[in-house]
Amino acid sequence: MAAAATCGSVAASTGSAVATASKNNVTSFQRRGPRASGTNDSGPRLVSIAGTRPSVRNGQLLVSTGLPALDQLLGGGLAVGTVLLIEEDKYNIYSPLLFKYFLAEGIVNGHTLLVASAKEDPANILQELPAPLLDDKCKKEFDEDVYNHKTPESNIKMKIAWRYQLLPKMEIGPVSSSRFGHYYDASKRMPQELIEASNWHGFFLPEKISSTLKVEPCSLTPGYTKLLQFIQNIIYEEGFDGSNPQKKQRNILRIGIQNLGSPLWGDDICCAENGGNSHSLTKFLYVLRGLLRTSLSACIITMPTHLIQNKAIIARVTTLSDIVVGLESFIGSERETNPLYKDYHGLIHIRQIPRLNNLICDESDVKDLAFKLKRKLFTIECITKLRSYDLRSQIYFLSRHLQRKFSIKKNPYFKEPHTLKKIY
């Protein structure tokens, strides 16, 4: 009798639930989500964190690098739990700017910063961050910058072949500051009140290395060991570890490491081809990736790869990095005086993009990329390189119209490579 009463009560409650659902014109198949009352008993869902968005390709949580054009090239942004390696340009002029964009984006979104350097005090690095372009000033500042650097060729709409029309369009100008990622004015500094209100941690190697460290032989250098301990403590103590969820509101830890692998870190890979610490850097990256994979953090590293004499070390470093972006400056090279590159300051190479939750290797759709630093903005543009392999018959893309096939006689002008740009 008790069992029958129980079954009867269950059937009655089920019938009342169905009647309530039909009364409200709601089907029994509903997407689970937060109730109107605010209770959170609908099962696990993707947690919303400021300054992040899920990837439409693999569902990975993304953060902005601080440069929307670079976000597009990387598949929407920098995935949480990954390492972005920036190969520094020869004179280290433009790579620090990308490094500061990444940190400035973290301050604007309220993320926690961890800045590590062996050359410059992290407090001084934060004082040099670019100012964000917000609200209506964003469009106005960009229009003024484009007008000041406008060239006659930029006003001409170039016609291109059908196979180049399929290239993904790149966004070099701001549309709205409310979109994913922000734009920054390189000629101004971030307001002091934003820096003071941010939560950041600094690691300055000359100050940290003064304490005595017990390092085992053939292990990491003291600088790398101390940095790993510092990163690990921040991740676990402030709740960025995925296995120990944060009790407070979830946040992202942005880690920036400057000039990693240089002699200032106690590494000798830039001084000798087969140094005594040739495996120290690769061990550091291996342990660092393990910390990032299980935490709500993203890391950007600048490295002087042009100084590393052993190419095998560069290959191992590339393998241990999720994303590799190289900067090639025109300063001191033949391209600096080449009129074909007069509108650019260097080339940017997307050497590797992440392969997360995929069985295939993703490759960037755009290969020929150049960058230039205007008065206020750092922009990335797509260029098309055409080289005259056949002197009898070639198709050349000129700035005004599409040239048909024509025979080329002994004209030294067409024997040189021609570079034509298309700004999206």
N, C-alpha and C positions, 0 to 999 in steps of 0.2 A: 504493500500500500504506500509505503514511504517512497519507494522507487517510482511508482506510478504518479504520485503527487509531484515528485521532482521533475519527471518527464513532462507532466502537464504544465508545470510552471515554465519550463524551458520552451515548450511549444507556444505557450501564451506570450512569452517575452519575444520570441522570434516573430510571431504573428503581428505583435504590436510594432516591432521594428520595421517590418515590411509595409505595414499600413502607414507608418510615419513617413517612410521613404516615398511611397506612392503619393502620399498627400503633398509632399514637397516637390514632386516631379523629379526625384533624384534616383538614378539607377543604382543597382547594387554594386556595380563595378565602378569604383571611384579611385582616382589617384590619391595616394597617401600624401598628406601635407599637413601643415599646422592648422589647428582648428581656430574657429573664430574667437573662442574663449581664451586662446593663448596657451593651452596645454600642449605639451610636447610629448605625446605618447603614441606617435604614428610611425615609429620605426626609424632606422638610420637614414639620414639625408645628407646631401652635400652642404657643408657648413659655409656660409657666406662670410668672406673676409674682405675687408676694405682693400681696394687696389688689386684684386685678383679676379680671374674669370676662368671657367673651365674651357679646355681646348675642344673645338668641334671635331677634331680628328681622332683623338684617343681619350678624351675626358680628363687629361692631366690638368692640374691646377696651374695657371700661368700668372706671372707677374710681368710688368713692363720693364724694359731695360732703360727707360728714360728717353729713348729715341724711337718714335713710332715707326719710322721707315725701317729700322733694324728689326723691330718686332715682326713686321710683315715678312721679312726675309727669313726669320727663324721659325715661321709657322704660327705666328700669333703672339709670341712673347717668349719669355724665359720660363721654363718649367720649374716648378718648385721641387727641390731635391737634386738639382743638376748644377754643373760647373760650366761657366762660360769663360773660356780662355781667349784673351786678346793678345795677339802677337804685336808687340810694340813697334812703332815706326823707328827708323834709324836714329833720329835725334830726340825721340820721346816727346813730341810736341802735341800730337793729336790723341794718342792713347789715354793720357790723363784726363782729357775732356770726356771721353766715353765713360771712364771710371767715375767721374763726378756726376754725370747724368744719372747713372745708376743709383748713386747715393742720394741725389736730390729727389729722385722719384720716390725713394723710401720715406724721406721726410715729409713730402707732400701727402702721402697716403697714410702717414702715422705708423709706419713699420719701424721695428727696432733695427739699429745699425750696429755692425761690428767692423771697424776700420783697422786694418793691420798694415804697417809699413815699417821698413828699416831705414828709410831715407828722410821722411818728413813726419812731423808730429801730427797724429790724426786730428787734433784740435785745429791745427792750421789748415788741414785739408778741408774740413767742414766750413771754415770761414771763406773758402774760395769757391763754394758751390754756386752754380748759376741760379739766377732768379727765375721762378716759374712765371709763365704767361697764362693768366687766368681770365676767364669771362670774356668781356668784349675787347680787352686789350690784346688778346691773342691774335685775332684776325687783323687788327690794326697794325700791330708791330710787324707781322709777317709781310703785309702789303707794302709797308714802307721799306723793308729790307729788300724785297724783290725789286721795287722801283729803283732803288739806289744801285743795284747790281744788274740792271737790265741791259742786255746786249741786243744789237739789231737782229742777230740770228734767232734770239729767243722769241721774237714776235712772229716768226714764220712757222706755220704749221707744216711739218714735214710729212710727206707721203712715204709709206714704207711698204715692203712686200707683205703678202698675206701671212707668211710664216712668222714674221715678227709682230704681227698684230695680236697673236695669242699670248705674248709675254704678259705676266701679271703686272698690273699697274701699281706703281709705288706712290705713296703719299708723301710729298715733300713739304707740304704746307699744312698748317693747322686748320681744322674744320670746326671743331668744338672742343673746349677743354673738358667737357663732361664725358668724353669718350675715354676708352681705355688708353692710358698713357697721357702724358702732358708734354708741352713744349716749353723750352727754356731759353732765356735771353743770355747769351754768353758774354755780353758786354756789361751785365749788372750782377751783383752779388745777392744771394738769398738773404731776406730780412733776418735780423738777429733774433727776433722774437720766435720765429719758426725753429731756428736751431736750438734755442734754449728750451723750447717746449718739447723737443724730440727726446727719445730715449736712445742713447748710443753708448757704445763701449769702444775704447781705443786700446790698441796694442802697438806700442812703440818699442821696437826691439832693443835699442840701447838702454832703455830703462828696465826692461824685463829680464835681460840677459845678465844683469849684475849679480843676481842671486846664483848660488852654486847649484849646478844640476848634475845628477848622477846619470851619465849616459853610457850605455853599454858599447863596447867596441863594435865597429861595423854596423852601427845603427844610425838613427837620424842625427842630424846636426843639432846642437843645442837650441838654435833658433827655431827650427821646425818642431822640435819636441815641445818647447814652451808654447808655441802658437797652437798646436793641437790640444794641449791641456787647457789653454785659455778658451778655445772654441767649444770644447766639450763641456766645460764648466758652465758657460753661458747657456748652452742648449739644454742641459739637464736642470740647472737651477731656476731658469726662468720658464720652464715648461714648454719648450719648443720640441721636445722629444715626442714622437708619435706614439710610443708605447706608454707614455705617462701624460695623458691629455691635460691641457691647461685648465685650471679651475676658474680662471678669469676669462675674459673675452679672448678668443683666438687671434693670433697675430703672426706676422711673417718676420723672420730674421734675415736681413740682407747682409751678407758677408762680402767685404771688399778687401782684397790682398794686393798690394802694390809692389811691383818689381820683384816678384818671386823668382828665385833662381839666380839672382845677381850676387856678386861677391859680398854685398852688404849683409846678406842672410847667412854668411859663413859657408856658402857653397862654392865649389871650385870648378863647376862645369863650364863656366865662361872663361876660365884661365888656362885650362889644359884639356886635351882631348880625352885622356884617360886619367882622370883625377881620382883621388881616394874616396870622394863622396859621390861617385857617379850614380849610385842607386838611391841616394838620400831623397832626391826630389820626387822620384817615382813612388817611393814608399810613402812619402807625405801625401801625395795625391790619392793614393790607394786608400789610406786611412780616412782622408777627408771625405771622399765619396761615400764611404760607409757611414759617416756621421750625417751627411746630407740626406741620404736615401731614407733614413728613419726619422726625419725631422721636418718641420715646416720652415725651411730655410732655402735660400738660393745664394750662390756664390759667383763672384766675378773676379778674375785673376788677370793681371797684366804681367807679361813675361818678356824679357829681351831675348827672344829666340834667335835673333840675328847674331848674337854674341856666343851662342852655344856652338862649340866646334865639332862635337860628336853628333852626327846626324841620327844615329841610332837612339840617342836620348830624346831628340825631338820627336821621333816616331813613337816612342813609348809615352811621352807626355801627351801627344795627340790622342793616342788610344785611351788614356786614362781621363781624358776630358770629354764632356758630353757635346760641347759646342766649341768650335775653334774659328775665330775671326781674325784675319790678318790685315794689318794696315801697312801700305807701301807709300811712303811720302816721296814727292818729286824733288824735294830739297837735295841738292848736291848730285842729282842724276841728269842724264841727257834729256829726259822728258821735261825738265824745268824750263828749258829754252825752246822746246818743241812747240810750234804754234798750234799743233793739233790738240795739245793738252793745256792750252792757255787758260781755259775756264775752270780748271780743276786744280786741287792741291795734292791729290794722291788717289790711289786705287785701294779698294776694299775687297778682300777675298773671303768668301764664305767657304772655308775648307771642310767643315763638318757641322752637321746639324743633328739634333738628338734622335735616337732610335729607341724611343720609349714605348712599351706595350705594342710593338710592331715586330713582325717576322721578316720584314723587308727593310732595306736601307733607304731612307729618304734622302733625296738630293735637292739642292736648291734649283728652282726653275730659272733663275737669272744668274748669269755667269759674269758678264762684263759690267762691273760697278765702279763708280768713281765717287769721291766725296770732295766737298769744298766747304771751307769755313768762311761764312759771310760775316758781316759786321755783328750780327746777333745770333744767327742760326747755323747749326751744323747740318748739312743736307747730304743725302745720298741720291745719286742719279744713275740711271741706266744708260750705258753707251753701247754702240755697235761697232765692232772693229771689222774692217774689210781690208784684206791684203791682196794685192794684184799677183795672183799666181800665174795666170795666163795673160800674156800681153796682147794676144790677138782679139780675144773676146771676153769682156767682163761687164758686170752690172755694177754701176756705182750709184750710190744714193747721195744726191746732192740736197742742199738745204731748201731749194725752191721747188723741185719737182723730181719725179722718178725718171732717171735716164735709161733709155732703152739700150739694147746691145749695140755696141759700135766698135769699130776696129781702131786699135791704138797703134800709132806709128812710133817712131823713135822720139818719144817725149819723156824726158827724165822725170817730169812731175808725177806721172802715173806709175813710176817704178817704186815710189815710196808708199809706205802703208798709209791708208786714209782712215781716219776715225771720225765718225759722225755720231751725234748724240740725239737722243729722244728723251725729253723731259716729260714725265707723267704728272 
